[in-house]
Amino acid sequence: MNSPSPTAPALRVCDLRKTYDNGTQALKGVSLDVAPGDFFALLGPNGAGKSTLIGIISSLVNLSGGQVDVFGTDLVAHRSDAMRLIGLVPQEINFNLFEKPFDILVNYAGFYGMPRSQAQALAEVELRRAHLWEKAQVMSRTLSGGMKRRLMIARAMMTQPRLLILDEPTAGVDIEIRRDIWRVLKDINAAGTTIILTTHYLEEAEHLCRNLAIINHGQIVTQGPMRELLAKLDVEGFLFDIDGELPAQLPVIEGTTLTAIDGHTLDLDMPRAMDLNRVFAALGDAGIRVRSMRTKSNRLEELFVRLTGPGETVAAPAPAAAAPVRPAGHP
């Protein structure tokens, strides 16, 4: 058995290439590192190469060239040892709906050689962490969509992986259920498990992840700390909800783009370095009273569109709660 290195990255991908039999180049020299304990986002439009990359890392797809190391263990040379370190949560619900959650977890661990008594104890731990212990003995088909998603995560954790890979774990669920899943993932990451997340919900990645890579046309177009990458954006947008009717002529505010969405809502794009109080002053001079404001879109969506093109598919962010307007000089 090849022992994992205590100092190696959780994941190291070097010059990874994949060409399918039909000649399609899905990956064209992808390289990235994921640090131990990180919560890492892998983002990209449909067809960018995300699924192929995740498939290779989880040993479901053969690579054409390059190298993948999991905690210093070569995925090709020591496949079994590397796979013991990885847990995978696929997008599709793929457990037996006519089996109870407790049994699903115990049997899954048994498949990987865990003694039954140990598996039973761990199943309780993971079901409690996923907030499913009260559903441990019901038929899984009766679980809600969000519960089934959390059960998928609990099952993946039954092998006690050091690296957990999640492929669109919140696809198709509403925002409240999504936030329940976020809480479970935060708990898992806080306990020391490295997480790699793929998602089309960009506000989800911005909320959860510390580092990210964006892939497009089989190549990494940017990677690094989330905060550093977002700090490079020089424009931000807001929506203003207005009391009363908007005037026929909107004020011209130098350096900004101000447009009316309807008779009661304004759309503003402005430089990040600009003082927002200038905008409020100009609106006030024009007789426009702002009732509330909210961020127009998350910053990660803006970065994503800049790097992948405006025609690419991303999920719309959940609407941000309107924030009351505070007088100038107040935090």
N, C-alpha and C positions, 0 to 999 in steps of 0.2 A: 504494500500500500504506500502511495506517495503522500507524505504529510504536507498539509498546507503551510505556507510560509507565514510567520507572525508579522512580517514587515512588508509583505507584498500588497499591491492594490487589491481590493476586492475583485475587481475585474480589470483586465488589461487586454485591449483589442489592438493588434498591430497589423496594419496594411491588409485588412481583411477584404477579400474579393469573392464574389459569387457570380458565376455565369451559368444560367440554366441551359438545358439541352437545346432549346430553341434559339440560343444565341443572346438572349436578354441578359444584359449586365445589371444585376440588381444592386451589387455593391462594388465600388471602384476604389479600393484602397482606404477603407475606413479605419481610423485609429482613435482610440479614446481610453481614458483611465477613469475608474470610479473608486474613490477612496473608501476604506473600511468605515462603516457606520454612516455613510452618506445617504441622503434621500435624493435620488438623481432622476431627472426627467429626460426621456428620449422622445423628441418631438419631430414631426414631419408630416407633410401632406400625404394623402392617399397615393400609394405607388412609389413613395420616396425610398423605400428600402427598410423601413422599421421592422416589418414583420419578418423579413428575411434575416435581419440582424438578430432579432430576438430568437428566431428559429435556430440559428447557428449556435448562439450562446446556450440555449437549452437543449442542444443536441438533437433537434428535430429535423434540421436541414444540414446537409454536408457542405462544408466550405470548399471553395476552389483554390484558395491561396491565402496566405497570412497565418496569424496565430491568435488564439484566445487562451488566456490564462485566468483561472479562477483562484484567487488567493495563492497565486504562484504555481498552481497545478495546471499543466498543459492539457487542454480539453481533448486534443486529438491523441496524444501519447498516453494519457491517463484518464480516459473518459469516465470510467466508473467512479474513480476518486473525485474527479471534478464535479460530477453530477450529484454526489452525496452532499455537496455544499450548497446546492441550488434548490430553491422551491419555486414552482411556476404556478401562477394563477391565470389561466387562459380566459379569453373573453366569453366563451360559450359556457353555459352551465352544463357540466358533464358528469354529475354524480347520479346515482340511482335514486330516482324520485320516490321509489317504493321502499326505501330504507330510512331508518331513523338517523338523525344527525350524529348521535353518539356512536352508533354502529358504523356509520360512514367513516368517521375519524379513526376508530379503533382498527377497523379492517384495513384502512389505507396504511396505517403505521405497521400493521402486521405484514403487509405485502413487502415492506422494506426491512423486515427482519426484527422489528421491535417486539420484545416479550409482551404478552397480553396485559399483564398487570401494570407494566410501565405505560403501555398505550392507553389503558383506561384512565390512569391518573393524569396523563398529559391531555387526554381528550377533555377532561373536565376543565383543566387550566385554559385550553384554547377556546372552548365554548363559552366560558365565562368572559374571557377577554373580548370575544366577538359579540357579547351580550346575547347569547343564544342558549344559556344553560337551562332556562325555563322551557325551552323547546327541544331539549335533548332527546325526549322519548316520543315525539310526535312524528308522523310520516312527513318526510321532507317535501312531498308534493303540496302540503298544506302551508308551507312557508311563503311569506311575501317575497317579492322580487329582491328587495334589499336584504332580507334575511338569507336568501339563497346566495347572494353575492358574498355576504360575510361568512357563510359556511364554506364557500370556496377558499377564502383566505385562511380560515381555521384549519381546513384540511391540508393546505400547502405547508402550514407551520408544524404539522405533525412529524415531519422528518427533521425538525429543528435546524432548518437551513441557515447558513450564515449570509446568503444572498437570496433575497426574495424578488422575483420578477413578476410584475403585474401588467397584463396586456388589456388595456381599456377596462379596468375593474368597475367603473361606474357607468358604463355605456347603457343608455336607455332608462336610467332611473332619475327620479326628480331630485331637486336640490336638497331637500331635507334628508332623504335617504342617502344621498351622496355625502352629506356632512357626517352622518352616522358612520359611514365607511371610512371617511377621513380620520375620525377619532380612533378607530381601530388601528389604522395604519400608523398613526402617530405613536400609539402605544408600542407597537411592534418595533418601530425604528428607535424609540427612546430606550428600549431594552437592549439595543446593540445590533439588531439585524440591519444589514445594508439593503436598501430598497431601490430598484430601478422601475420607474413608472412610465408606461406609454399611455397617452391620453389625447383625445381631441378637445377636451375641455381645458382651454388654456388657463383659465382662472384657477382651475384645480392644481395645475403644475406650479403656478406662481404662489399659491397658498401653501403647498406642501413641501416643495423641493428647494434645496439649497444650491444645487448645481444642475446644469442642463447641457444637452447637445441637441442641435437641430440638424436633421439630415434631409437632403433634397437631391433627387436624381442620383442616389447611391453614394453621395459624398457628404461628409460633415461640413456644414457651411459656417457653423460657429459652435463653440463650447466654452464653458467656464462658469464662474460663480453667478448665480441668478442676479444678485444685486449689482454686480459690476457691469453685466451686460445690459441690464435695464437702465442703469445710470447713464449710459451712452446715448439714450434717446433724448432728443432735444425738443420734442413737441408733446404736449398733452392736451386732452380734450375733455370738455365738460358739457353737461346738459343742464340748462336752467329752466325751472318751472316758474312761470310768471303769474302774478296777480293781475287780473283784468286782461284787456285785449292789448296786443302788440300794436305799436304805431305802424303806419304804412311804410315809413322810412326808418330803417335801423341805423344806429350810429356807426360811423366808420372809426374803428380803433386800430391805429397803426400797428402792424406786425401780427394782427390776428385775422382769422376768418370767422365771421359771425353770420349765421343763417337762421331763418325761421323754419322750424319743422312743421308747426301748425300755429294757430293763433295764440297758443299759451306756452310754447316751448321753444327755447333757443339752443342752437348747437354752436359751440365755441371751440376752435383750435387756436392754441397760443404757444409761444416759446416757453419752455420750462423755466427759464431764468426771469421771465416777466412777472411783475407784481400783479397778482389777481385784483388787488384793490383798484388798480387803474381801470379795469374792466367794470367793476361795480360803480365807480365814479361816473364813467361814461354812460352806463345804463341809467343811473339815477338822473343825470343831466337830461337824458332823453325821455324822462318820465316813466321809465320801465322799472317796476318793483319786483325784485327777485324773491320768490317765496321759499325756494329750496334749490339745491344743486346736487349733482351726482357725477361721478366719473363716467365719461362716455363709453370707454372700453378699457379693458385691462391693458397694462403696458406690454405684457408678454405677447398679446395678440398683435400689437403694432410691430414689435420686433419680428415676430413670425412672418407677418405679411411682407415686411421689407425684405426679408432674406429668401422667401420662397415664392413671392409673386402674389399679386392681388387676386388671381383667379383660383387660388388653392382653397381646399375645403377645410374649414375649421368649424367647430361647434360654437354656437353663439353663447357668450357668457351669460350667467344668470344676472338678472337685473340687479343693479346695486341699489341699496336702500338710499332714499333721498336724505340728505343731511341738511339740517336747518342752517340758514345763513347767519353768521355771527358778524357783529360790527367790526370794522377795521381795528386792528390792534389787539383783538382777542384771539387766543389759540384755538 
